[in-house]
């Protein structure tokens, strides 16, 4: 998944930029006197180049507490692996980490990130659901930085010509994808169905949009054995069986699916808000001919997975006081505005979604706010990486029509039980 832009495009990069940064962070051994000093900020890569100017501003204002940027690979799995490897080694190179919202529980349960004082940050100013992604067992372990929610993109010209409105339910989406798309030489519907984090997101959204969930109670209770989970798997499997989801979509990640829509090959697409700007930009074959709405569900509006990223402080950082100041800086109104306007990433401050100027330049903000406010985080678990891999493996077999929804739910229940019972 494009995990920050989502998981988006503004924070992915192909190169690892680690050489020469080790000296910027103090060695391990506990906080320095006063907890103040230089920081190293580690994140997935910044393709829109919005971060360095923000850090330059900080460094000019605080020359005694400079921040050095470390950018990791474009793969969310690889980024997570490198962060975990460094933190588990006991090294002190990383001070502040920009982590996928789904990793907060895992990093907190392992003691790799430090709890934070709630009163240090203006949490009441954030969109309500995003704060939940930053907590574990009732404590704040991170500060929300970027949020995200899935949207349904649709060809407004084709629906309009047929006298149809955008779908609000799965049955409406399936009917339109099955009947209207072929008349225009299009494929019906796609999401992100390659086995990676994006598939976990799409499957979790399907289960949630039927009223179910995968795990409850901070990952301690398995809840996937439900009619809702069976319905969620069946919705996607039926689309592939009936052909309104193309087989090609089994190879789609965010970018492949975005390209299919922007090139005019899809009637419907589930993807993140960054697609809106691309679809309406130069070279797009659907510019001025598409729209976006919240995801449909089994019997009404659906429920998106809550994407985005959180800012956490390494438990080994020697400068936690400076780190807390840096987190407050990155979530300030001025910086959050630039996160949107320069980085093209959805901010966490609720007030920005009502700003007339921002809404005029980013028309999807109103829809996105609606989707974020009804969104639900991915399953919280200290073993989230294993949970996600299990969901992907089962989901891959369901979408390949090798396993029925009933069989998939039973298998996933067993595998989640093995994970939760593991050491």
C-alpha positions in Angstrom: 0.0 0.0 0.0 1.1 3.6 -0.6 1.2 3.7 3.1 1.6 7.3 3.9 -0.4 8.7 1.1 -2.4 5.6 2.3 -1.2 4.0 2.7 0.6 7.8 -0.7 2.9 8.7 -3.5 4.4 11.7 -1.7 6.4 9.5 0.6 7.7 6.7 -1.5 11.2 6.5 -2.9 13.3 3.7 -4.5 16.6 4.5 -2.9 17.8 3.9 0.7 19.4 7.1 2.0 21.2 6.0 5.1 24.9 6.6 4.5 26.2 9.6 6.4 23.3 10.0 8.7 24.4 8.0 11.7 26.3 10.9 13.3 23.2 13.0 13.5 21.7 10.9 16.3 23.1 10.5 19.7 24.3 7.0 20.7 22.1 4.8 22.8 22.1 5.0 26.6 19.0 6.9 27.7 18.0 10.5 27.5 20.7 13.2 27.6 20.5 16.0 30.1 17.3 17.8 29.6 16.4 15.4 26.8 17.3 18.0 24.2 19.6 17.8 21.1 19.8 16.8 17.4 17.2 14.3 16.0 17.1 11.9 13.1 13.7 11.6 11.4 13.1 8.4 9.5 10.3 8.0 6.9 9.5 6.4 3.6 10.8 8.5 0.8 9.4 11.9 -0.1 8.8 12.0 -3.8 7.0 15.4 -3.8 10.0 16.9 -1.9 7.8 18.7 0.6 9.6 17.5 3.7 13.0 19.1 3.3 11.7 22.7 3.2 9.8 22.0 6.4 12.9 20.6 8.1 15.0 23.5 6.8 12.6 25.9 8.5 12.9 23.9 11.8 16.7 23.8 11.5 17.0 27.6 10.9 14.9 28.2 14.0 16.7 25.6 16.1 20.3 25.4 15.0 21.2 23.6 18.3 18.6 20.9 17.7 18.8 20.1 13.9 16.8 17.3 12.4 18.4 15.0 9.8 16.1 13.2 7.4 16.5 9.5 6.6 14.5 8.1 3.8 13.8 4.3 3.5 12.6 2.2 0.5 9.3 2.4 -1.5 8.0 -0.8 -0.1 5.9 -0.5 3.1 7.1 -4.0 4.1 10.7 -3.1 3.6 10.4 0.2 5.4 8.8 -1.6 8.4 11.5 -4.3 8.3 14.3 -1.7 8.4 12.8 0.3 11.2 12.2 -2.8 13.3 15.7 -4.1 12.6 17.3 -0.9 13.8 15.1 -0.5 16.8 15.4 -4.1 17.9 19.1 -3.9 17.6 19.2 -1.4 20.5 20.6 1.2 18.2 19.9 4.9 18.7 20.1 6.2 15.2 16.4 6.8 14.8 14.7 9.4 17.1 11.4 10.1 15.4 9.6 7.6 13.1 6.9 8.2 10.6 5.0 4.9 10.8 2.0 3.4 9.1 -1.0 3.8 11.4 -1.4 0.0 11.5 2.1 -0.4 13.0 1.5 1.6 16.2 0.2 -1.3 18.3 3.0 -3.6 17.1 5.8 -1.1 17.9 4.2 -0.1 21.2 3.7 -3.7 22.4 7.4 -4.4 21.7 8.5 -1.5 23.7 10.2 0.1 20.7 8.4 3.5 20.9 7.9 5.6 24.0 4.5 6.6 25.4 3.6 10.3 25.0 1.9 12.9 27.3 -1.6 13.5 25.9 -1.6 17.1 27.1 1.5 18.0 25.1 -0.5 17.8 21.8 -3.7 19.5 20.6 -5.5 16.1 20.1 -9.0 17.7 20.2 -8.2 19.6 17.0 -7.7 16.4 15.1 -10.3 14.5 13.1 -11.8 12.2 15.8 -11.0 8.7 14.5 -7.3 9.4 13.8 -6.4 9.6 17.5 -7.5 6.0 18.0 -4.8 4.8 15.6 -2.1 6.4 17.8 -3.1 4.6 21.0 -2.4 1.1 22.5 -3.9 -0.3 25.7 -5.3 3.2 26.5 -2.0 5.1 26.2 -0.8 7.5 23.5 2.2 6.2 21.7 2.2 8.4 18.7 0.7 11.6 17.2 -1.4 11.4 14.0 0.4 13.1 11.1 -1.4 12.2 7.9 -4.8 10.5 7.5 -6.5 8.7 4.6 -9.6 6.9 3.6 -10.6 5.0 0.5 -12.9 6.6 -2.0 -14.9 5.1 -4.9 -14.0 6.9 -8.2 -16.6 6.6 -11.0 -17.1 7.7 -14.5 -19.6 10.5 -14.2 -20.1 10.8 -17.9 -21.1 7.2 -18.3 -23.4 7.1 -15.3 -24.9 10.4 -16.3 -25.6 9.2 -19.9 -27.4 6.2 -18.5 -29.4 8.3 -16.0 -27.7 6.5 -13.1 -26.3 7.9 -9.8 -23.1 6.6 -8.1 -23.7 3.4 -6.2 -24.4 3.4 -2.5 -24.6 -0.4 -2.1 -22.6 -3.4 -3.5 -25.6 -4.6 -5.4 -25.9 -1.3 -7.2 -22.1 -1.3 -8.0 -22.2 -4.8 -9.3 -25.2 -4.1 -11.5 -23.7 -1.0 -13.0 -20.3 -2.6 -13.4 -21.8 -5.7 -15.0 -24.1 -3.8 -17.4 -22.8 -0.3 -18.1 -19.1 -0.9 -18.3 -19.2 -3.4 -21.3 -21.4 -1.0 -23.3 -18.6 1.5 -23.1 -15.8 -1.0 -23.6 -14.6 -0.7 -20.0 -13.8 -3.0 -17.2 -16.2 -2.7 -14.3 -14.4 -2.4 -10.9 -11.0 -2.7 -9.4 -9.2 -2.1 -6.1 -5.8 -3.3 -5.0 -5.8 -7.1 -5.1 -2.2 -8.1 -5.4 -1.1 -9.9 -2.2 0.5 -7.1 -0.2 -0.8 -4.6 2.4 -3.2 -3.1 -0.1 -5.1 -6.5 -0.3 -5.4 -6.5 3.5 -6.9 -3.1 3.3 -9.4 -4.0 0.5 -10.5 -7.2 2.3 -10.8 -5.5 5.7 -12.9 -2.8 4.1 -15.2 -5.4 2.6 -15.7 -7.1 5.9 -16.2 -3.8 7.7 -18.6 -2.6 5.0 -20.8 -5.6 5.7 -20.8 -4.8 9.5 -18.0 -7.1 10.6 -14.4 -7.0 11.8 -11.3 -9.2 11.9 -10.2 -8.7 15.5 -11.5 -7.0 18.6 -10.2 -5.8 22.0 -6.7 -4.7 20.9 -6.3 -7.9 18.9 -7.1 -10.3 21.8 -10.4 -11.6 20.4 -10.8 -13.1 16.9 -14.0 -11.9 15.3 -13.7 -12.9 11.7 -16.0 -15.9 11.9 -19.1 -14.0 10.9 -21.7 -13.6 8.2 -20.2 -10.2 7.5 -16.8 -11.6 6.7 -18.3 -14.3 4.5 -20.3 -11.6 2.7 -17.2 -9.4 2.2 -15.2 -12.2 0.7 -18.2 -13.2 -1.5 -18.6 -9.7 -2.8 -15.1 -9.6 -4.3 -15.1 -13.3 -5.3 -18.4 -12.9 -7.2 -17.0 -9.9 -9.1 -14.1 -12.0 -10.4 -16.3 -15.0 -11.1 -18.9 -12.9 -13.0 -16.2 -10.8 -14.8 -17.1 -7.3 -13.6 -13.8 -7.3 -11.7 -11.1 -8.1 -14.4 -8.6 -10.8 -13.8 -5.9 -8.1 -14.4 -6.9 -6.5 -11.1 -5.4 -9.4 -9.3 -2.0 -7.8 -10.2 -3.0 -4.3 -9.2 -1.4 -2.2 -6.4 -2.3 1.5 -6.0 -0.4 2.8 -9.1 -1.5 0.1 -11.5 -5.2 0.6 -10.5 -4.8 4.4 -10.7 -3.4 4.1 -14.2 -6.2 1.9 -15.3 -8.7 4.5 -14.2 -6.8 7.6 -15.5 -6.3 5.9 -18.8 -10.1 5.4 -19.2 -10.2 1.6 -18.8 -12.4 1.4 -15.6 -15.9 2.4 -14.7 -15.2 2.2 -10.9 -12.1 2.3 -8.8 -11.4 2.0 -5.1 -8.3 4.0 -4.2 -6.9 6.8 -2.0 -7.6 10.6 -2.5 -4.3 11.2 -4.3 -5.9 9.7 -7.4 -8.3 12.7 -7.6 -5.5 15.2 -8.5 -4.0 12.8 -11.1 -7.3 11.9 -12.7 -8.1 15.6 -13.1 -4.6 16.6 -14.3 -2.8 16.9 -17.6 -2.7 13.8 -19.7 -5.7 12.1 -18.0 -8.3 10.7 -20.3 -11.0 11.1 -17.7 -10.3 14.7 -16.6 -13.6 16.5 -16.1 -15.5 13.3 -16.5 -15.3 11.5 -13.2 -16.4 11.9 -9.6 -15.7 10.4 -6.2 -18.0 9.2 -3.4 -17.6 7.3 -0.1 -17.3 3.5 -0.5 -20.5 1.6 -0.9 -21.4 -1.2 1.5 -23.5 -4.3 1.7 -26.7 -2.5 2.5 -25.8 1.2 2.4 -22.7 3.4 2.8 -19.5 1.3 3.4 -16.7 1.7 5.9 -13.2 2.5 4.7 -10.0 1.5 6.4 -8.4 4.4 8.1 -5.1 5.0 6.4 -2.2 7.4 6.9 0.7 7.7 9.2 1.6 8.5 12.8 4.7 10.1 14.3 6.4 8.1 17.1 9.5 8.6 19.3 12.0 5.8 19.7 12.2 4.4 23.2 16.0 4.7 22.7 16.0 8.4 21.7 18.3 10.5 23.9 16.4 13.7 23.1 12.7 13.0 23.8 12.0 16.6 24.8 13.2 17.9 21.4 11.4 15.0 19.7 8.1 16.0 21.4 8.6 19.6 20.2 9.2 18.3 16.7 6.0 16.2 16.7 4.1 19.4 17.8 5.7 21.3 14.9 4.8 18.8 12.3 1.2 18.7 13.5 0.9 22.5 13.7 -1.7 24.3 11.5 1.0 25.9 9.3 2.8 22.7 8.6 -0.4 20.6 8.2 -1.5 23.1 5.6 1.7 22.5 3.7 1.3 18.7 4.1 -1.8 19.1 2.0 -0.8 21.9 -0.5 2.9 20.8 -1.0 2.8 17.1 -0.2 -0.7 16.3 -1.5 -1.3 14.3 1.7 -4.6 14.5 3.7 -4.0 16.4 6.9 -5.2 15.4 10.4 -6.4 18.8 11.6 -10.2 19.0 11.3 -10.3 22.8 10.7 -8.5 22.5 7.3 -11.4 20.5 5.9 -13.6 23.5 6.3 -11.2 26.1 4.8 -12.9 27.6 1.7 -9.6 28.1 -0.1 -8.4 24.5 0.4 -11.8 23.0 -0.5 -11.8 25.1 -3.7 -8.4 23.8 -4.7 -8.9 20.2 -3.4 -12.6 19.4 -4.2 -12.4 15.9 -2.6 -11.8 17.3 0.9 -15.5 17.3 1.9 -16.0 13.7 0.7 -12.8 12.6 2.3 -13.8 14.1 5.7 -17.0 12.2 5.5 -15.1 9.0 4.7 -12.5 9.5 7.5 -15.1 10.2 10.1 -16.8 6.9 9.4 -13.5 4.9 8.8 -12.2 2.2 11.1 -8.5 1.4 11.7 -7.1 -1.9 10.5 -7.0 -4.7 13.1 -5.0 -3.6 16.1 -2.5 -6.3 17.2 0.9 -6.6 18.7 1.5 -9.1 15.8 0.0 -7.0 13.1 2.6 -8.0 10.5 1.6 -11.7 10.9 -2.1 -10.8 10.9 -1.8 -8.9 7.6 0.1 -11.8 6.0 -2.6 -14.3 7.0 -5.4 -12.0 5.6 -3.5 -11.6 2.4 -2.8 -15.4 1.9 -6.4 -16.3 2.6 -7.7 -13.5 0.5 -5.5 -14.4 -2.5 -7.0 -17.9 -2.5 -10.6 -16.5 -2.3 -10.0 -14.1 -5.2 -8.4 -16.8 -7.3 -11.6 -18.8 -6.6 -9.6 -21.6 -5.1 -11.4 -21.3 -1.8 -15.0 -20.5 -0.9 -15.8 -17.6 1.5 -17.0 -20.2 4.1 -13.7 -22.1 3.8 -11.7 -18.8 3.9 -13.4 -17.7 7.1 -12.7 -21.0 8.8 -9.1 -21.0 7.7 -8.5 -17.4 8.7 -10.0 -18.0 12.1 -7.5 -20.9 12.6 -4.5 -19.0 11.4 -5.3 -16.0 13.6 -5.7 -18.3 16.5 -2.2 -19.7 15.8 -0.8 -16.2 15.6 -2.4 -15.0 18.9 -1.3 -18.1 20.6 2.3 -17.7 19.4 5.1 -16.4 21.5 
